[in-house]
Amino acid sequence: MNRPQGFLPPATAPVDTKAWMSGQTARWVGITVFLVLALTGGGRVVGSDEVTMLELSRAMLRGGIAVPVGATLDGHDGRHYTKNAAGQAVLALPLVAVAEVAAARLGVSEQHRTLALRFAVSFFNAAVVALLLAVFYLTVRALGVEAPGALDATLMLGFTTPLWVYAKSFMAEPLQALGLLLALAGSARAALGDARRSAWAGLGVLIAVSAKLSMLPLALACLVPLTRARWTCWIPPALMLALALAGHAAYNQARFGTLWETGYGAQATLAAYTTPVLTGLYGLLVSSGKGVMWFAPALWLAIPGAFTLARSGAAQARTGIAIGVAWALALAIYAKFEHWAGDGSFGPRYLVPLLPLAFVPVAFFLHRAGRWRRALATLLATAGLAVQIGGVAIYFGAQMREAGDYPYTRALNDPAFMHESHFEPRSSPILGHWRMLVRNGREHLDRKLPRLTGGGEADPRVGIGTADQDALLHALDFWWLYMLYAGLSPLSVVAGLLLLLFTAGWAALRMLVIADEEARAP
């Protein structure tokens, strides 16, 4: 067999060739995905939760956790604190520190330093999602899915679901998704006999629970495969869970002077669970504005794929049970929550962390798939890709503003809050994004690009004035276009874009060659 040079495993020690080859493919999956996500990134951090999380990370660099007033609460000392957990801010610290130092060394003015910092940090989730997809590929391969089906499912997860849109943000959902997947992957592989992978499960529990405390029951559900593993496999998850909870307690004490106050107030009590359960389930699963089955159509394949997963072995069956329990718990938690839709966001925000789990049975559907299965998968993947292209090209905040959904005119707990966008098909954000994409695309082809003048008082949340915000309703949400809108030299922007495009294409080709070699290996 002819293999690319350097593809053979090292001969210095006994090695599992199959696992080694899967690792090589996973590596190039991660590299390729990161480059594609960098190419399609927005280069902006503008959501209230995103901005506050970034400010928390910046505060940590200075030895504190208080942040500027915004999406904040007053602490016991009168200073302002975010209600969000600190896990993402902690993990983003190296990137934030590098960006701060680079901005200072390059002499970026104070006026533009915040925008430059946001630009750098906006690619954090691109790295998280790239790592997530590499882990997903390794996991389904270890569970027995052949290489072609595993690669197809991995790329479908990355580019035909809202995971692509959230990779452009600084929101915590991709990190939560990575944590849950690691917890499931480590548990499943430990159940298959690789006890060392229980460390993955521990790391996953630490990441998921640290990123958001409500991930706790879902992370525990992902440990179901460990019920048949050695008892020692429970040690890493138990230690990491204790560490995550201790981190929350210390963080709560520092902010509010008590171990038990999370910052969510009444939202952390049963008083916030007022949505009729059938309304919430319908909204999360199949509504035109938030239904996950429309925003990620390939999920329909998980239903028949679950039967294949259950018949593939005892460890695989327990993995399927873990996935089912995690989804059931998530639906039970969020269907009755008063803010079940997770506005403002693209699609079913609260279910995004569950997408990698659901794509495990999708991978089993694609395992040794025949003609009709491949045709069905292609159809649903194409539909999902179309949905994501709208969400990637048009920032969801701009779509909400143009649709009149933002600024909000009703209270978040009003039953009629965003009713049209949630439940009326003609007002679906999917269609709204595409209407704007078609219009804005035509304007760009006619060379009618929006211009950022920098005039007026800048909104501290978005970093630009009202006039520029209105102009960006006609924008396409890519960092390289924002640079043109701001008046940078087209030659330098295009040169950088072409270099990144070439590198991404080369990495994709390398990934496909290595994946093909893995598929043809005995």
C-alpha positions as CSV (number, residue, x, y, z in Angstrom):
1,M,0.0,0.0,0.0
2,N,1.3,3.4,-0.9
3,R,0.9,5.9,1.9
4,P,1.9,9.5,2.2
5,Q,5.5,9.9,3.5
6,G,5.5,10.2,7.3
7,F,2.1,8.5,7.6
8,L,3.5,5.2,8.9
9,P,3.4,4.9,12.7
10,P,6.8,5.1,14.5
11,A,8.5,1.7,14.8
12,T,10.2,2.4,18.1
13,A,7.4,0.9,20.2
14,P,4.4,-1.4,19.7
15,V,1.5,0.6,18.5
16,D,-2.2,0.1,17.7
17,T,-2.0,1.0,14.0
18,K,-5.7,1.5,13.7
19,A,-5.9,3.9,16.6
20,W,-2.7,5.7,15.4
21,M,-4.2,6.2,11.9
22,S,-7.4,7.5,13.4
23,G,-5.4,9.9,15.4
24,Q,-3.7,11.2,12.3
25,T,-7.0,11.7,10.5
26,A,-8.4,13.4,13.6
27,R,-5.4,15.8,13.8
28,W,-6.0,16.9,10.2
29,V,-9.8,17.2,10.8
30,G,-9.0,19.6,13.6
31,I,-6.5,21.6,11.6
32,T,-8.8,21.9,8.6
33,V,-11.8,22.8,10.6
34,F,-10.0,25.5,12.5
35,L,-8.8,27.1,9.2
36,V,-12.2,27.0,7.7
37,L,-13.8,28.5,10.8
38,A,-11.1,31.2,10.8
39,L,-11.9,31.9,7.2
40,T,-15.6,32.3,7.9
41,G,-15.2,34.0,11.3
42,G,-16.9,37.3,12.1
43,G,-14.0,38.8,14.1
44,R,-16.4,40.5,16.5
45,V,-17.6,40.0,20.1
46,V,-20.8,42.1,20.6
47,G,-23.4,40.0,22.5
48,S,-24.0,41.2,26.1
49,D,-23.0,37.8,27.6
50,E,-20.0,37.6,25.3
51,V,-18.7,41.1,26.1
52,T,-19.2,40.5,29.9
53,M,-17.4,37.2,29.7
54,L,-14.5,38.8,27.9
55,E,-14.4,41.6,30.5
56,L,-14.3,38.9,33.2
57,S,-11.2,37.3,31.6
58,R,-9.6,40.7,31.3
59,A,-10.3,41.4,35.0
60,M,-8.7,38.1,35.9
61,L,-5.5,39.2,34.2
62,R,-5.5,42.1,36.7
63,G,-6.2,39.8,39.6
64,G,-9.9,40.6,40.0
65,I,-13.3,39.4,38.8
66,A,-15.4,42.6,38.9
67,V,-16.4,43.9,35.4
68,P,-17.8,47.1,34.0
69,V,-21.6,47.6,34.4
70,G,-23.6,45.9,31.6
71,A,-25.2,42.5,31.7
72,T,-24.2,42.4,35.4
73,L,-25.4,42.2,39.0
74,D,-24.2,44.1,42.0
75,G,-22.1,42.1,44.4
76,H,-21.9,42.2,48.2
77,D,-19.2,44.8,47.9
78,G,-21.1,47.1,45.5
79,R,-19.1,46.2,42.5
80,H,-20.4,44.7,39.3
81,Y,-20.2,40.9,38.5
82,T,-21.4,38.7,35.6
83,K,-24.0,36.1,36.5
84,N,-22.2,33.7,34.1
85,A,-19.9,30.9,35.3
86,A,-16.2,31.6,35.0
87,G,-15.0,28.5,33.2
88,Q,-14.8,30.0,29.8
89,A,-13.1,33.2,31.0
90,V,-10.4,31.0,32.7
91,L,-9.7,28.9,29.6
92,A,-9.6,32.0,27.4
93,L,-7.0,33.7,29.6
94,P,-3.9,32.8,27.5
95,L,-5.6,34.1,24.3
96,V,-6.7,37.3,26.1
97,A,-3.3,37.8,27.5
98,V,-1.5,37.4,24.2
99,A,-4.0,39.7,22.5
100,E,-3.5,42.4,25.2
101,V,0.3,42.2,24.9
102,A,0.2,42.3,21.1
103,A,-2.1,45.3,21.1
104,A,0.2,47.1,23.4
105,R,3.4,46.2,21.6
106,L,1.9,47.2,18.2
107,G,0.9,50.6,19.5
108,V,-2.8,50.2,18.9
109,S,-4.6,53.2,20.2
110,E,-6.9,53.0,23.2
111,Q,-9.9,53.7,21.0
112,H,-9.2,50.7,18.8
113,R,-7.6,48.4,21.4
114,T,-10.9,47.0,22.6
115,L,-12.0,46.2,19.0
116,A,-8.6,44.5,18.3
117,L,-8.9,42.4,21.5
118,R,-12.4,41.3,20.5
119,F,-11.2,40.4,17.1
120,A,-8.5,38.0,18.5
121,V,-10.8,36.5,21.1
122,S,-13.6,35.9,18.6
123,F,-11.6,32.9,17.3
124,F,-11.5,31.1,20.6
125,N,-14.6,29.0,19.8
126,A,-13.1,28.2,16.4
127,A,-10.4,26.3,18.3
128,V,-12.9,24.8,20.6
129,V,-15.0,23.4,17.8
130,A,-12.0,22.2,15.9
131,L,-10.9,20.2,18.9
132,L,-14.5,19.0,19.5
133,L,-14.7,17.6,16.0
134,A,-11.3,15.9,16.3
135,V,-12.5,14.2,19.5
136,F,-15.8,13.3,17.9
137,Y,-14.0,11.5,15.0
138,L,-11.8,9.6,17.4
139,T,-14.8,8.6,19.5
140,V,-17.0,7.2,16.8
141,R,-14.1,5.4,15.3
142,A,-13.3,3.8,18.6
143,L,-17.0,2.7,18.9
144,G,-16.7,0.9,15.6
145,V,-17.8,3.2,12.8
146,E,-15.7,2.9,9.7
147,A,-13.6,5.8,8.6
148,P,-15.8,7.1,5.7
149,G,-19.0,7.2,7.8
150,A,-17.1,8.7,10.7
151,L,-15.6,11.5,8.6
152,D,-19.0,12.2,7.0
153,A,-20.7,12.5,10.3
154,T,-17.9,14.7,11.7
155,L,-18.1,17.2,8.9
156,M,-21.9,17.1,9.0
157,L,-21.8,17.9,12.7
158,G,-19.4,20.8,12.1
159,F,-21.0,22.4,9.1
160,T,-24.7,21.4,8.9
161,T,-25.7,22.3,12.5
162,P,-25.7,25.6,14.4
163,L,-22.3,24.6,15.9
164,W,-20.8,26.4,12.9
165,V,-22.6,29.6,13.8
166,Y,-21.7,29.4,17.5
167,A,-18.0,28.9,16.5
168,K,-18.1,32.5,15.3
169,S,-19.2,33.7,18.8
170,F,-17.7,34.0,22.3
171,M,-20.7,32.2,23.8
172,A,-20.2,29.3,26.1
173,E,-22.2,26.6,24.2
174,P,-19.3,25.2,22.2
175,L,-17.3,24.7,25.4
176,Q,-20.2,23.0,27.1
177,A,-20.5,20.8,24.0
178,L,-16.8,19.8,24.2
179,G,-17.2,19.0,27.9
180,L,-20.2,16.7,27.4
181,L,-18.6,15.0,24.4
182,L,-15.3,14.4,26.3
183,A,-17.3,13.0,29.3
184,L,-19.2,10.6,27.0
185,A,-16.1,9.7,24.9
186,G,-14.0,8.9,28.0
187,S,-16.7,6.8,29.5
188,A,-17.5,4.9,26.3
189,R,-13.8,4.1,25.7
190,A,-13.2,3.1,29.3
191,A,-16.2,0.7,28.9
192,L,-14.5,-0.7,25.8
193,G,-11.5,-1.6,28.0
194,D,-9.3,1.5,27.7
195,A,-9.4,2.5,31.3
196,R,-6.9,5.3,30.7
197,R,-9.6,7.2,28.8
198,S,-11.5,7.8,32.0
199,A,-9.2,10.8,32.3
200,W,-11.1,12.2,29.3
201,A,-14.3,11.7,31.2
202,G,-12.9,13.6,34.1
203,L,-11.7,16.4,31.9
204,G,-15.1,16.6,30.2
205,V,-17.0,16.8,33.5
206,L,-14.6,19.6,34.7
207,I,-15.1,21.6,31.5
208,A,-18.8,21.2,31.1
209,V,-19.7,21.9,34.8
210,S,-17.2,24.8,35.0
211,A,-18.7,26.4,31.9
212,K,-22.2,26.2,33.2
213,L,-23.6,24.6,36.4
214,S,-26.7,23.4,34.7
215,M,-24.5,21.0,32.7
216,L,-24.1,18.9,35.9
217,P,-26.9,16.5,35.4
218,L,-26.1,16.1,31.7
219,A,-22.4,15.5,32.4
220,L,-23.4,12.8,35.0
221,A,-25.7,11.2,32.4
222,C,-22.7,11.0,30.0
223,L,-20.9,8.7,32.6
224,V,-23.5,5.9,32.2
225,P,-21.1,3.7,30.2
226,L,-18.8,3.6,33.3
227,T,-21.4,1.5,35.1
228,R,-19.7,-1.6,33.6
229,A,-16.1,-0.4,33.8
230,R,-13.7,-0.9,36.7
231,W,-14.4,1.2,39.8
232,T,-11.2,3.0,39.5
233,C,-12.5,4.6,36.3
234,W,-14.8,6.7,38.4
235,I,-11.9,8.4,40.2
236,P,-11.0,11.0,37.6
237,P,-14.7,12.1,37.0
238,A,-15.3,12.3,40.8
239,L,-12.2,14.3,41.4
240,M,-12.9,16.7,38.5
241,L,-16.5,17.1,39.6
242,A,-15.4,18.1,43.1
243,L,-12.9,20.6,41.6
244,A,-15.6,22.1,39.4
245,L,-18.0,22.5,42.3
246,A,-15.3,23.9,44.5
247,G,-14.6,26.5,41.8
248,H,-18.2,27.5,41.6
249,A,-18.4,27.8,45.4
250,A,-15.2,30.0,45.6
251,Y,-16.5,32.1,42.7
252,N,-19.9,32.6,44.3
253,Q,-18.2,33.6,47.6
254,A,-16.0,36.1,45.9
255,R,-18.9,37.7,44.1
256,F,-21.8,37.6,46.5
257,G,-20.4,36.8,49.9
258,T,-22.1,33.3,50.0
259,L,-21.3,29.9,48.6
260,W,-24.9,29.4,47.3
261,E,-25.8,32.4,45.3
262,T,-25.1,31.8,41.6
263,G,-26.2,35.1,40.3
264,Y,-29.2,33.7,38.5
265,G,-31.5,34.6,41.3
266,A,-35.1,33.5,40.7
267,Q,-34.1,31.9,37.4
268,A,-32.3,29.2,39.4
269,T,-35.5,28.3,41.3
270,L,-38.7,26.5,40.3
271,A,-40.4,29.9,39.9
272,A,-38.7,30.3,36.5
273,Y,-40.3,27.1,35.2
274,T,-43.5,28.5,33.9
275,T,-43.7,27.5,30.2
276,P,-46.2,24.7,29.5
277,V,-44.2,21.6,28.9
278,L,-45.8,20.8,25.5
279,T,-45.1,24.4,24.3
280,G,-41.5,24.1,25.3
281,L,-41.0,20.7,23.7
282,Y,-42.6,21.8,20.5
283,G,-40.5,25.0,20.5
284,L,-37.2,23.3,21.1
285,L,-37.8,20.4,18.7
286,V,-39.9,21.4,15.7
287,S,-41.0,25.0,15.9
288,S,-40.2,27.1,12.8
289,G,-38.1,29.6,14.8
290,K,-36.2,27.4,17.3
291,G,-36.8,23.8,16.4
292,V,-33.5,21.8,16.5
293,M,-34.8,19.4,13.8
294,W,-35.0,22.3,11.3
295,F,-31.8,24.0,12.3
296,A,-29.9,20.6,12.2
297,P,-31.9,18.4,9.8
298,A,-29.4,15.6,9.9
299,L,-30.6,14.9,13.4
300,W,-33.5,12.9,11.8
301,L,-30.8,10.3,11.0
302,A,-30.1,9.8,14.7
303,I,-33.5,8.0,15.1
304,P,-32.7,5.0,12.9
305,G,-29.0,5.3,13.8
306,A,-29.8,4.7,17.5
307,F,-31.0,1.2,16.7
308,T,-27.8,0.4,14.9
309,L,-25.8,1.8,17.8
310,A,-27.8,-0.3,20.3
311,R,-27.1,-3.5,18.3
312,S,-23.4,-2.9,17.9
313,G,-22.3,-4.2,21.4
314,A,-22.8,-3.8,25.1
315,A,-20.6,-0.7,25.4
316,Q,-22.2,0.9,22.4
317,A,-25.7,0.2,23.8
318,R,-24.8,1.9,27.1
319,T,-23.4,4.8,25.2
320,G,-26.8,5.1,23.4
321,I,-28.5,5.0,26.8
322,A,-26.3,7.8,28.1
323,I,-27.1,9.9,25.0
324,G,-30.8,9.3,25.4
325,V,-30.7,10.2,29.2
326,A,-28.7,13.4,28.5
327,W,-31.2,14.5,25.9
328,A,-34.2,13.6,28.1
329,L,-32.8,15.6,31.0
330,A,-32.0,18.6,28.8
331,L,-35.5,18.7,27.4
332,A,-36.9,18.3,30.9
333,I,-34.8,21.2,32.2
334,Y,-35.3,23.6,29.3
335,A,-38.8,22.9,28.0
336,K,-40.5,24.4,31.1
337,F,-38.0,27.2,31.6
338,E,-39.5,30.6,31.0
339,H,-36.7,31.5,28.6
340,W,-36.7,28.2,26.8
341,A,-35.7,29.7,23.5
342,G,-32.4,31.1,24.8
343,D,-32.9,34.5,23.0
344,G,-31.1,36.3,21.5
345,S,-29.3,33.6,19.7
346,F,-29.4,31.5,16.5
347,G,-31.6,28.4,16.8
348,P,-32.1,26.3,19.9
349,R,-29.2,27.7,22.0
350,Y,-29.7,25.4,25.0
351,L,-29.6,22.3,22.8
352,V,-26.4,23.2,21.0
353,P,-24.2,21.4,23.7
354,L,-26.2,18.2,23.0
355,L,-25.6,18.1,19.3
356,P,-22.3,16.1,19.4
357,L,-23.9,13.5,21.5
358,A,-26.8,13.1,19.0
359,F,-24.5,12.8,16.1
360,V,-23.0,9.6,17.5
361,P,-26.0,7.6,16.3
362,V,-25.9,9.7,13.1
363,A,-22.4,8.3,12.5
364,F,-23.8,4.7,13.1
365,F,-26.5,5.4,10.5
366,L,-23.7,6.2,8.0
367,H,-21.6,3.2,9.0
368,R,-21.4,1.0,5.8
369,A,-24.3,3.0,4.4
370,G,-25.9,1.8,1.2
371,R,-27.1,4.0,-1.7
372,W,-30.4,5.0,-0.2
373,R,-28.8,5.9,3.2
374,R,-26.2,8.0,1.5
375,A,-28.8,9.8,-0.6
376,L,-30.9,10.6,2.4
377,A,-27.9,11.8,4.3
378,T,-26.8,14.0,1.4
379,L,-30.3,15.5,1.2
380,L,-30.5,16.4,4.9
381,A,-26.9,17.6,5.0
382,T,-27.5,19.9,2.1
383,A,-30.6,21.3,3.8
384,G,-28.6,21.8,7.0
385,L,-25.7,23.4,5.1
386,A,-28.2,25.9,3.6
387,V,-29.5,26.8,7.0
388,Q,-26.1,27.4,8.4
389,I,-24.9,29.5,5.4
390,G,-27.7,32.0,6.3
391,G,-26.6,32.0,9.9
392,V,-22.9,32.3,9.1
393,A,-23.2,35.0,6.5
394,I,-25.7,37.2,8.4
395,Y,-25.1,37.9,12.1
396,F,-28.2,36.8,14.1
397,G,-28.2,40.1,16.0
398,A,-28.6,42.0,12.8
399,Q,-31.4,39.7,11.7
400,M,-33.2,40.2,15.0
401,R,-32.8,44.0,14.7
402,E,-34.1,44.1,11.1
403,A,-37.0,41.8,12.0
404,G,-38.0,44.2,14.9
405,D,-37.3,41.5,17.5
406,Y,-34.5,43.7,19.1
407,P,-34.5,46.0,21.0
408,Y,-37.1,43.9,22.9
409,T,-40.6,45.4,23.2
410,R,-41.9,42.8,25.6
411,A,-40.6,41.4,28.9
412,L,-38.7,38.1,28.6
413,N,-41.2,36.3,30.7
414,D,-44.2,37.6,28.6
415,P,-45.9,34.5,26.9
416,A,-46.1,36.6,23.7
417,F,-42.3,37.4,23.8
418,M,-41.1,36.9,20.2
419,H,-44.1,34.7,19.5
420,E,-44.0,35.4,15.7
421,S,-40.4,34.6,15.3
422,H,-40.7,31.5,17.4
423,F,-43.8,30.0,16.0
424,E,-44.9,31.5,12.7
425,P,-43.1,30.0,9.7
426,R,-43.2,33.2,7.6
427,S,-41.3,34.9,10.4
428,S,-38.8,32.1,10.8
429,P,-35.2,33.4,11.4
430,I,-34.0,30.8,8.8
431,L,-36.0,32.7,6.1
432,G,-35.0,36.0,7.6
433,H,-31.3,35.3,7.4
434,W,-31.7,34.2,3.8
435,R,-33.7,37.3,2.8
436,M,-31.0,39.5,4.2
437,L,-28.3,37.3,2.6
438,V,-29.8,37.6,-0.9
439,R,-30.3,41.4,-0.5
440,N,-26.9,42.1,1.0
441,G,-25.2,39.8,-1.5
442,R,-26.7,41.6,-4.4
443,E,-25.7,44.9,-2.9
444,H,-22.1,43.7,-2.6
445,L,-22.1,42.4,-6.2
446,D,-23.2,45.9,-7.2
447,R,-20.3,47.3,-5.2
448,K,-22.6,49.0,-2.7
449,L,-20.7,48.0,0.4
450,P,-21.6,49.5,3.8
451,R,-19.1,52.0,5.2
452,L,-18.0,52.3,8.8
453,T,-17.3,56.0,9.5
454,G,-16.5,55.7,13.2
455,G,-18.8,58.7,13.8
456,G,-21.0,59.3,16.8
457,E,-20.7,58.0,20.3
458,A,-19.7,54.3,20.4
459,D,-22.0,51.9,22.1
460,P,-19.8,50.3,24.9
461,R,-21.3,46.9,24.1
462,V,-20.8,46.7,20.3
463,G,-18.0,49.2,20.1
464,I,-19.5,51.4,17.3
465,G,-22.0,54.1,17.0
466,T,-25.7,54.0,16.0
467,A,-25.1,55.0,12.3
468,D,-22.5,52.3,11.8
469,Q,-24.8,49.7,13.4
470,D,-27.5,50.7,10.9
471,A,-25.1,50.4,8.1
472,L,-24.1,46.9,9.1
473,L,-27.6,45.7,8.6
474,H,-26.4,45.5,5.0
475,A,-23.2,43.7,5.8
476,L,-22.0,40.1,5.4
477,D,-20.6,38.7,8.7
478,F,-17.0,38.0,7.8
479,W,-14.0,39.7,9.3
480,W,-12.2,40.4,6.0
481,L,-15.3,42.2,4.8
482,Y,-15.5,44.3,8.0
483,M,-11.9,45.4,7.3
484,L,-13.0,46.6,3.8
485,Y,-16.0,48.3,5.4
486,A,-13.6,50.1,7.7
487,G,-11.5,51.4,4.8
488,L,-8.5,49.1,5.0
489,S,-6.4,48.5,1.9
490,P,-8.2,46.0,-0.3
491,L,-4.9,44.6,-1.6
492,S,-3.7,43.6,1.9
493,V,-7.0,42.2,2.9
494,V,-7.4,40.1,-0.3
495,A,-3.8,38.9,0.0
496,G,-4.3,37.7,3.6
497,L,-7.6,36.1,2.6
498,L,-6.1,34.2,-0.3
499,L,-3.3,32.9,1.9
500,L,-5.7,31.6,4.4
501,L,-7.9,30.1,1.7
502,F,-5.0,28.3,0.1
503,T,-3.8,27.0,3.5
504,A,-7.3,25.7,4.3
505,G,-7.6,24.0,0.9
506,W,-4.2,22.3,1.3
507,A,-5.2,21.1,4.8
508,A,-8.5,19.8,3.5
509,L,-6.8,17.9,0.8
510,R,-4.3,16.4,3.3
511,M,-7.2,15.4,5.5
512,L,-9.0,13.6,2.7
513,V,-5.9,11.8,1.6
514,I,-5.1,10.5,5.1
515,A,-8.7,9.6,5.7
516,D,-8.7,7.6,2.4
517,E,-5.5,5.8,3.5
518,E,-7.1,5.0,6.8
519,A,-10.3,3.6,5.1
520,R,-8.2,1.4,2.8
521,A,-5.9,0.1,5.5
522,P,-6.5,-3.6,6.6
